[in-house]
Amino acid sequence: MKFNLLHTDSCSKARAGVLSTDHGEIMTPIFMPVGTVGSVKGVQIPHLKNDIKAQIILGNTYHLYLRPGLDVLEKADGLHRFNAWDRPILTDSGGFQVFSLKDIRKMSEEGVEFRSHIDGSKHFFSPERVMDIERSIGADIIMAFDECTPGTADYNYAKKSMERTHRWLDRCIGRLSETSPLYGYEQQLFPIVQGCVYPDLRRQSAEFIASKEAAGNAIGGLAVGEPAEKMYEMIEVVNEILPTEKPRYLMGVGTPANILEAIERGVDMFDCVMPTRNGRNAMLFTKNGIMNMRNEKWKYDFSPIEEEGASFVDTLYSKAYLRHLFIAQELLALEIASIHNLAFYVWLTQEARKHILMDDYAAWKKSMLENVTRRL
């Protein structure tokens, strides 16, 4: 894996680069659609490739471990062959999912014991076990097993949680050094910076993560309840320390505005369920603002969903037709909205890339921010 940083905007810290993997190149900054259980909800692979123009998708260790299970994935020769996606994949370690099960999990220094949300069966994730699972899934980029600290955690809790994440990272690295990829291509570990909303903890964590000299680094534990301005402050603190020559991945963020602000602060990679989740609930993100497709105002609007939109569905279907599908509870509405929102998110990051390379990102971002936050 290689990251080539091409240009940094002269009026901000926005960066454009190329991340090369054995399954292809990723043009950063990039938005990565979330395919939790091996599929991006409601979207087939051809649409992901040709219409949304996704360059990389995510899978989730917790969910794939439970279903379809490692035996199926290994017999399929990994997730790439199982779901017919031949481009890069990143797997989250499942840490966020496990720690969100606070009523049915028990944490110790060794790892986390939890019960499946599916059938109540008992399981145990240690850093070593998670690395083995991510080997079986076979993603190009695999995340370290961390403790995801709530955004409202007090200082002492956040400090202890961060220190445990660091100890677990060392165990993740140790386990990977003892094992090899299963399917004939390279896998790279991204450590995760934690520290909640406390600048000194974030600096300490960023320094520890940077010292590991990984192929890339992630910023976790944000967009989990803290104010947006505090999130931006933590990004700035961390990116002052993380190496400039490595890609930076902000996990689970967020709105179009969040993404534009984070790009300005030097982030390269993003993922979030918002495009598909909000799309399934009739919220569309567009170049001109946000639309609720159940609103009466679209009932007789036969203009395209979005003029010169990012996807084929934008000009093929009208606002009135999409509203009709949502009111009728037709499944096609969910597919159209998901394709549109994902294509818009990918378009937004690639348009940001274009303006970084043109060296006018800061000015472009200011005007775009006004558009994408407007309610239509």
Residue pairs with C-beta under 8 A, 6 or more apart in sequence:
1 19
1 20
1 21
1 22
1 140
1 141
1 186
1 188
1 215
1 216
2 19
2 20
3 17
3 18
3 19
3 20
3 215
3 216
3 245
3 246
3 247
4 17
4 18
4 19
4 20
5 15
5 16
5 17
5 244
5 245
6 16
6 17
6 18
6 357
7 15
7 16
7 356
7 357
7 359
8 14
8 15
8 16
8 356
9 15
9 355
9 356
9 359
9 360
9 361
9 362
10 359
11 359
11 360
11 361
11 362
11 363
12 264
12 265
12 361
12 362
12 365
13 239
13 264
13 265
13 266
14 29
14 263
14 264
14 266
14 352
14 356
14 361
14 362
14 365
15 28
15 29
15 244
15 266
15 268
15 356
16 27
16 28
16 29
16 353
16 356
16 357
17 27
17 28
17 247
17 268
18 25
18 26
18 27
18 28
19 25
19 26
19 28
19 30
19 216
19 247
19 268
19 269
20 26
21 88
21 140
21 141
21 186
21 188
22 140
22 185
22 186
23 80
23 86
23 87
23 88
23 89
23 140
23 185
24 55
24 86
24 87
24 88
25 55
26 55
26 56
26 88
26 269
27 55
27 350
27 353
28 247
28 268
28 269
28 353
29 259
29 263
29 267
29 268
29 269
29 270
29 349
29 352
29 353
29 356
30 55
30 56
30 268
30 269
30 270
30 346
30 349
30 350
31 259
31 270
31 271
31 272
31 345
31 346
31 348
31 349
32 54
32 55
32 56
32 57
32 58
32 90
32 269
32 270
32 271
33 40
33 43
33 48
33 52
33 54
33 57
33 58
33 271
33 275
33 276
33 342
33 345
33 346
34 40
34 57
34 58
34 60
34 271
34 272
34 273
34 276
35 57
35 58
35 59
35 83
35 85
36 58
36 59
36 60
36 63
36 273
37 59
37 60
37 63
37 64
37 67
38 59
38 64
38 68
38 79
38 82
38 83
39 83
40 48
40 54
40 57
40 276
40 338
40 342
41 276
41 280
41 338
42 276
42 280
42 334
42 335
42 338
43 52
43 276
43 335
43 338
43 339
43 342
45 83
45 84
45 85
47 339
48 54
48 57
48 85
48 342
49 87
51 311
51 312
51 313
51 339
51 343
52 311
52 339
52 342
52 343
52 346
53 343
53 346
53 347
53 350
54 87
54 342
54 346
55 87
55 88
55 346
56 87
56 88
56 89
56 90
56 140
57 85
57 87
57 88
57 89
57 90
58 89
58 90
58 91
58 92
58 271
59 79
59 89
59 90
59 91
59 92
59 137
59 139
60 91
60 92
60 94
60 97
61 91
61 92
61 93
61 94
61 130
61 133
61 134
61 137
61 143
62 92
62 94
62 97
62 98
62 125
63 94
63 97
64 73
64 79
64 91
64 133
64 137
65 94
65 123
65 133
66 116
66 118
66 123
67 118
68 82
70 133
70 136
70 137
72 82
73 79
73 82
73 136
73 137
73 138
74 136
74 182
76 82
77 138
77 183
78 136
78 137
78 138
78 182
78 183
79 85
79 89
79 91
79 137
79 138
79 139
80 86
80 89
80 138
80 183
88 140
88 141
89 138
89 139
89 140
89 141
90 139
90 140
90 141
90 142
90 143
90 190
90 249
90 271
91 134
91 137
91 139
91 141
91 142
91 143
92 143
92 251
93 130
93 134
93 142
93 143
93 144
93 145
93 146
94 125
94 130
94 133
94 145
95 130
95 143
95 145
95 146
95 147
95 148
95 192
95 220
96 148
96 220
96 251
96 252
98 105
98 112
98 114
98 125
99 105
99 107
99 112
99 147
99 148
100 148
101 114
101 115
101 117
104 114
104 115
104 117
104 120
105 112
105 113
105 114
105 115
106 112
106 113
106 114
107 113
107 147
109 164
109 167
110 126
111 124
111 125
111 126
111 127
111 129
111 145
112 124
112 125
112 126
113 122
113 123
113 124
114 122
114 123
114 124
114 125
115 121
115 122
115 123
116 122
116 123
125 145
126 145
126 171
127 144
127 145
127 168
127 169
127 171
127 172
127 175
128 171
128 172
128 174
128 175
130 145
130 172
131 142
131 145
131 172
131 175
131 176
131 179
131 189
132 175
132 179
134 142
134 143
134 187
135 142
135 179
135 181
135 182
135 187
136 182
138 181
138 182
138 183
138 187
139 187
140 185
140 186
140 187
140 188
141 187
141 188
141 190
141 215
141 216
142 187
142 188
142 189
142 190
143 189
143 190
143 192
143 218
143 251
144 165
144 168
144 169
144 172
144 189
144 190
144 191
144 192
145 168
145 172
146 165
146 168
146 169
146 192
146 194
146 220
147 161
147 164
147 165
147 168
147 194
148 194
148 220
148 221
148 224
149 157
149 158
149 161
149 162
149 194
149 195
149 196
149 221
149 224
150 196
150 224
150 225
151 196
151 197
151 221
151 222
151 223
151 224
151 225
151 226
152 225
152 226
153 161
153 196
155 196
155 198
155 201
158 194
158 195
158 196
158 197
158 198
158 201
159 198
159 201
161 194
161 196
162 194
162 195
162 196
162 201
162 204
162 205
165 192
165 194
165 205
166 205
166 208
169 191
169 192
169 208
169 209
169 212
172 189
172 191
173 189
173 212
176 187
176 189
181 187
188 214
188 215
188 216
189 214
189 215
190 214
190 215
190 216
190 217
190 218
190 249
191 209
191 212
191 214
191 217
191 218
192 209
192 217
192 218
192 219
192 220
192 221
192 251
193 202
193 205
193 206
193 209
193 217
193 218
193 219
193 220
193 221
193 238
193 242
194 201
194 205
194 220
194 221
195 201
195 202
195 203
195 204
195 205
195 206
195 221
195 234
196 202
196 221
196 226
197 226
197 230
197 233
197 234
199 233
199 234
199 237
202 234
202 237
202 238
203 237
203 238
203 241
205 238
206 237
206 238
206 240
206 241
206 242
207 241
209 217
209 242
210 217
210 241
210 242
210 243
214 246
215 246
215 247
216 246
216 247
216 248
216 249
216 269
217 242
217 243
217 246
217 247
217 248
217 249
218 248
218 249
218 250
218 251
219 234
219 235
219 238
219 242
219 248
219 249
219 250
219 251
219 267
220 251
220 252
222 231
222 234
222 235
222 250
222 251
222 252
222 253
223 231
223 252
223 253
223 254
223 258
224 252
226 234
228 258
228 261
231 253
231 258
232 261
232 262
232 265
235 250
235 262
235 265
235 266
235 267
236 265
239 248
239 265
239 266
239 267
242 248
244 266
247 268
247 269
248 266
248 267
248 268
248 269
249 267
249 268
249 269
249 270
250 262
250 267
250 269
250 270
251 271
252 271
252 272
253 259
253 262
253 270
253 272
254 262
254 270
254 272
254 274
255 274
256 285
256 344
256 345
256 348
256 372
256 373
257 369
257 372
257 373
259 270
259 345
259 348
259 349
259 352
260 348
260 352
260 365
260 368
260 369
260 372
261 369
262 270
263 349
263 352
263 356
263 361
263 365
264 361
264 362
264 365
270 349
272 345
274 341
275 285
275 338
275 341
275 342
275 344
275 345
276 338
276 341
276 342
278 285
278 341
279 334
279 337
279 338
279 340
279 341
279 342
280 334
280 337
280 338
282 292
282 293
282 294
282 326
282 333
282 337
283 290
283 291
283 292
283 293
283 337
284 290
284 291
284 293
284 305
284 337
284 340
284 341
285 341
285 344
285 345
285 372
286 305
286 306
286 309
286 344
286 372
286 376
287 306
287 309
287 344
287 371
287 372
288 306
288 371
288 374
288 376
289 371
289 372
289 373
289 374
289 375
289 376
290 372
290 373
290 374
290 375
290 376
291 298
291 319
291 376
293 319
293 322
293 323
293 326
293 333
293 337
294 323
294 326
294 327
295 323
298 319
298 320
298 322
298 323
299 320
299 323
300 320
301 318
301 319
301 320
301 323
302 318
302 319
302 320
302 321
303 318
303 319
304 314
304 315
304 316
304 317
304 318
304 319
305 313
305 314
305 315
305 317
305 318
305 319
305 322
305 336
305 340
306 314
306 315
306 340
306 344
307 314
307 315
308 314
308 315
309 315
309 340
309 343
309 344
310 340
310 343
310 344
310 346
310 347
311 339
311 340
311 342
311 343
311 344
313 336
313 339
313 340
313 343
314 340
314 343
317 336
322 333
322 336
322 337
324 330
325 332
325 333
325 336
326 333
326 337
348 368
348 372
351 364
351 368
352 361
352 364
352 365
355 361
355 364
355 365
